[in-house]
């Protein structure tokens, strides 16, 4: 079985990267050999050690003046098919990278593959072709990329694609995607794919309705949500110490949002709703500032300048903004071992996203016993079930009332904290593996876990 490494290369992992890693581990548990296809700019020569070393070297980019010519050559080659090269593994010490790596038996690489595929599709509306060594039984693309895979002798392979959501089509004003190119890509997938996988019934309905895909060609496998034991078994006393030492926060004395700060996540309305409550407990926003983050965080900025108001004794509008910043704490991306502590120690996790294909933060928070407020749209009601407060994400008054309830009602918090882990347990690896096995079996590929 072959998977793509498109999102697995990102340092600050995404929900899609988490999905891809989880899929690789499930396939291994089901007895499959797993190969992962990356697009690192690394050596493709005959020297195996050099291929391995440059694969793990983060400085493998070209000078700016060479990139246009390189892009053009790679786009042209993809039209006719490019052979992936296997990367030997074993010489480079990868212990510190273990959390980012998928489960795999082999790694293949085609330099700049995914960049060339996207640029090439934009120029020609053609899917790129890649040839994989060892003739895997199937290629499962974990993200909608304009590529198809074939065997080393150009023999046809089943190509499965996971489409997590159609947010660029449902909420085009919330993403930076080139919408024409994106629509062309997912329509091309709808036509070419052996099968399409998705992660919720909400996304499945969108794919069938917007792309005109026959119902029998789209399977919702959901996904498993697994957190490492150290995250869940760490003593509460140690979590309390970490919260105070790293962040100056106190156990269950703050509200938490975590995720990318971008229009889709609705952080601007969340801040407005939170401030309307007058709560004495700060709102902690933990996540990378993505596209249009300055607009979402507008209440915390000085006028139209994208600079934070400095702390200290200032007056007037700046004084108000300083006070707002004292109530809303921004934390950039943090590693998982610290994020799980932030979640466990939160009074409640607030996630009023406008649209989600799945809603991984909601399940992670429930798993860790944090009370959750989330949206009543897209996949979030089916994921949260009865273990969260659901609100209209466009209604700041409704959000404020929900936050006030969570702030004031200890019994409600305790009830949601008890329901959450039970609900999260339904997204377990065993059931996910069973759904995967059944889906692959319908395509003629049988997987059996080793005895």
N, C-alpha and C positions, 0 to 999 in steps of 0.2 A: 504494500500500500504506500502511495506517495502523497505527501502533503506539501503545501507551499510554506515558505518561511517569510512571507511578505511582512506580516506584523510582528513576527517573532524577533526581528532585528532591532525593534525600537527599545532604547534604553529605559524610557519611562513607559512601562507597559500599558497597554490598553485593554479594554474588555475583549476585543477581538483576539489579542495576543493570548489572553487567559483562556479563551475558548480553544484556540489552536493547540496550546500546550495540553489542555485537558483532553482534547480529542486524541492527541498522540499517545497519552498515557492509557486511555481506554482501549485504543487499538492494540497496544502492546499487551494489555491485560487479556484481550480477546484472542491472543495468539498470533497476531499479525506481525510481520516484519515491516518496519516503518522506515521510509526514506524521506528526507526533508529537502526541498529545493529552495535554496537561497539565491539572492541576487546581489551579493557583496561584490564590491569592486576589489577583487583580489586576483592573485596569479592563477592562470589557467594552464600554465606550462607543464612540462614533464617532471619537474622536480617536486616530488610529493611533499617533502618537508617545507619547501617554500610555499606550496599551495596551502598547507595547514597554517603556517605562521601568518601569512598575509590574510587568510580568512578571518583570523581573530584580531587583526590589527585595525584599530578604529581610525587610523589615519590614511586609509586607502583611497582618497579622493584625488581627482585630477586637477591640475591648474585650470583656472577659469577659461583661459584662451584655447585649451584643447578640448573642452567639453562639447561644444557644438558639433565638431567633426566626429568625435567619438559617438555622440548620440545618433548622428545620421547613419554612421556605419552599422551600429547595433540595430537600429530600426529596420534597415534594409535586410540584414541577416535574419532577423526574426520572421520576416515574411516567408522565407524559404525553409525555415527550421534550423534551430541551433541545438547542438549536442551539449547536454549538461556534463560536467566533469566531476568525478567523485573527489571529495576532500578527505584525505587520510586523517584519522583521529587517534590521538594517544601520546603525541610528543608534547603538545602544549598543555600546561597545567590549567584546568578549567574549573577547579573547585569553586572559585569565587563567582563563576558564571552559572552555577548549577540551577539557581532559581529561575533563570531566564531561558534555559535550554529546554527543548521538548524531549520526550522519550524518542530515541531513534536507534536504528541499526546502522544507517549510513547517512551521510550528508552529501548532497550534490550542490554545485554552484554554477551559475552563469553570470558573469560580471554585469552589473547594472541592468539585470533582467527586467525588473518591475518598472524602473524608470523608462527604459526603452519601450516596454509594452504600452505604457500609458501614452507616451509621446507619439509612438507609431500609430496607435489607434486614433488619436486626435488628428493625425495628418491623413490617414488613409481609410479609416473605418474598417480596418482588417484586424482580426485577432492574430497575435503572434503564435508561432509554433515552436514547441520545445520537444526535444527527443531525450528520453530518459534511459540511462543504462539499466541493465538487469531486467528490463521489461516488467515493471510492476503490474499487478492485476488491475489497478485502478488509480486514477489521480483525483484527489479530493482537494479542491481549492477552497480555503477557509475564508475567502473574501472575494467579492466580485472583481476579478482582474480580467483584462482582455487577452487571455492566453488559453491555448489548448495544448494538451500533452499527448505524445505518441511514443511508441516503442523505439528502440535504437535503429530498427530497420524501417521506420515510418509506419509500422503496423498500428492500427487503431486501438485506442484504449478508451474505456469508459471514463468520462470526465464529469465529476460531480462538483457542484458549486454551492457553498453556503452563502445565502443572502440574509444578513442579520436583520435588516430593516430597509425601508425605502424612504428614510427621512429626507434625503435630497429632493424627492418628488412630493412628499406629503407636506413638508415644511421647508420649501426652497430658500426662504429668507433666513434660515438659521444655520446654513452651511456655506462654505466657500467653494464647494465642488463646481466644476464646469458642468452645468446641468445638461447641456446637449451631449457632451461626451459621456456623462454618467448614464443618461437614458439610453444612449446607443450601446453602452457596455451591457447593461442589464437586459436590454432587449436581445442583444446578441447571445447572451447566456440563455435566455428563455428559449431561443431557437436551437442552440447547439447542445445544451446540456443533456447528458444522459438522465440526470435527475437533479433536482434542486432541494437543498436542505435549508431549514430555517429553525428558529429557536423559540417561537411562540405562535399561538393561534392567531394573534393579531397580525403578526408579520406574514403568516401564511395567507390570510385573507387579502392583505395588500398585494402580495405577489400574484395571486390568482386574479384579482380584480384589475389591478393597474397594468399588469404585463400580459394578461390574457393567457396565462399558463394553465393547462388542464389540471384539475384537482389531483388526479392520480400521479402527477409528475412532481408534486411538492409534498415533502414530509417534514412535519414538526418533530424533531427529536428532542427539543429542549436542550438543556446542558446540565452537567453536574457542577456543583459548587463545593469545592473542597478547600478547606483552610488547613495549613500545617499545624501539627500538634503543638509546637511551641507557642503559637498564637493563641490557642484556646486553653492551654494548660498552665500558662504562666500565672503564678500566684497573684491574687488581687493586690497584695501589699506591694509587689514589685511594679505592677502596672501603675498604682498610685504614685510611687516614687518617680517613675519615668515621666508621668504626666506633669508632675510638679518640676522635675529637674530639666526636662527638655522644653516644656511649653509654658510653665507657670500656671497650669490648669489644675483644678481640683475635681475629684471623683464625683460624677453626676451633677456638676455645677456649671455645665455649659451645653449648648446645643451644637450639633455638628452637621455640616454638609461636606461630602467629599465626592470629587469627580472633576472633570475638566470644567473650567470657567468659560463658558461659551453660551450663545443665545439659547440653544436647545435645552440647556440645563436650568434656565429660568431663575438664575441667581439674583437678578435684579429685583424681580417681584418677591423673592424670598426675603431679601434684605428689607424691602419696604414693609412686608407683612410682619417680620420679626420686630422691627423698630416700633411698629404700631402697638405692640403688646406691652411695651414698657417693662419687659422682664429685666430683672437684675442679673440674670445669668447670660454671659456673652454668647454670641453666635460665632462659632469657629468655622471658617471656610477653608478647606484643605484641598488644593488641587492646582494643577498647572494652568496658568493664564493663557488661554487659547485665543482664537480669532474673536475680536470684538469684546474681549474681556473688559476693556475700559468702559464700555457702555453698560455692561452688566454691573460694574462696580462704581457707576457714576456718582452715587451719593457719597462715596468716600474720596473722590478726587477733587482737586482744587480747580474750580471753574472748568474750562474746556482743555486745560493743560493736562496731559496724561502723567501727572506727577502726584504722588500722595501728599496730602497736607502734613507738614512737619509737626511732630508732637511738641507741646510746650504751650505757654500762655499766649494764645492768639485770640482775637476778638472778632465779632461779626460773623459773616458767613464762614470764614475759616475756623472760627471758634466752634461753630456748630459742627462742621465737618470733623474737627479734631475729636469732639465728643462722640460722634458716630464711630470714628475709628477706634475709640476706646471700648465701644460696645461690640464691634465686629472685628474679629481677629483673622488675619489672612496668613495661611501657612502654605508655602510652596509644596510641590511634590515631596512626599516622604516615603522611605522604604516601607515595605509591607510589615516588617516586624514592629515598627512604631505606629503605623496606621491602625493595626488591629487593636492596639492599646487605646488609641483615640476613640475608636468605635466602642470598645467595651466600657470606657469611662464616661460616655456621653449621657446626658439626661435624656436625650432623644436624638435620633438621626432624622434630618429633614431633607427630603428628596423630591421636590415638586417639579420634576422634569416634564417638559411639554410633550415629549414623545420618546419612547424607547422600544428597541426590538426585543429586549429581554428585561434588563433592569438588574444587572449584577450587584450594584451597591446595596440594593434593597435586600437581596438574599443574604449577602455577606453580613449586613447589620443584624438581620433576624437571627442568623446563625450564631452571632456573638452575643445575643441577648439584649440588644439595644431596642427600645421602643422606636417605632418608625411611623413617620407621616410621609405619604407619597401621593401621587396623582391618580385620578380616576380615569385616565386616558391610556390608549394604546395597550401595551402588554402588562402594564403595572398592576391592574386589578387581578388578572389571572395569576400573576406571580405572587403578589402579597396575600391573596385570599382574605381571610378574616383576621389576619395577624398584624394589621396596620390601620392607621387612620387614613382614609382616602379623601382627597379634596380636589376641587376644580383648580387646576394650576393657573388659570387666568384670573381667578377671584382672590385678590389679596386679602379681602375681609374674611373670607372663609378660611384662608390659610392662617390669618392672625388668630381667629377663634380656635382653630385646632392647636396652634402652638400654646395658647393660653390654657387650654384644657390639659395638655401634656405638662405644662409648667406647674399647674395648681393641683392636679389630681394624682396623688401617689398611687392610688389603687389602680387607676387606668394604666399608668406606666408599668406597674407590676404585672397586670394582666397581659399587656402586649409583650412584655419581656418574657413571659411564660409561653405565650402562643408562638412567638417568633421562631425559636429553635425547632419546634415541632413542624412548623410550616417549611422551614429551610431544609429539614431532613428529607422532605419529599424530592428534593433535587440532589439525590444521591448517585454515586458512581455506578452502583449495581443496576438500578433501573435505567439509567442513561445508556449503559453498555447493552442492555437488553434491547432498547429501542434502536440503537445503532446496528446491532446484529440483525435484527428483523429487517431494517431498511436495506442493508447490504445484501441480505439473502434474496430480497425481491429482485435485485439486479444480478443474481446468479453468483454472488460471492459469499461463500460460507466461512464464517469465523467461529472457532471454538477455543475457549480458554484452555490453556495447558492444564493437564491433570495435576 
